[in-house]
């Protein structure tokens, strides 16, 4: 099974994914956008949470704000990595600004999936 997500959701997905991985071969594909990691200096902008509709006006010219944003993104990525590892799933990390098929076609990815398939089968 292949689960494709950005994993930018509230906690609660870890246990079901772990149960799924206990019974099936699971590859978690984390899709991320580089803009979610580095906030560019573009002045004052309005951000909206697509799930709640809550809006915030921020000044991206504030260097400390951009640093805190980058640090929070690094922390979040580290938590997702740790959670996926704890679930026992194989992972593939993809960025939206890159060719999304190239990592799937890479010989190292194919070899890793073949090894995993043999171990499960």
Buried (B, 14 or more C-beta within 10 A) or exposed (E): EEBEEEBEEEEEBBEEBBEBBEEEBBBBBBBBEEEBBEBEEEEEEEEEEEEEEEEEEBEBEBEEBBEEBEEEBEEBBEEBBEBBEEBEBBBBBBBEEEEEEEBBEEEEBEEBBEEBEEEEE
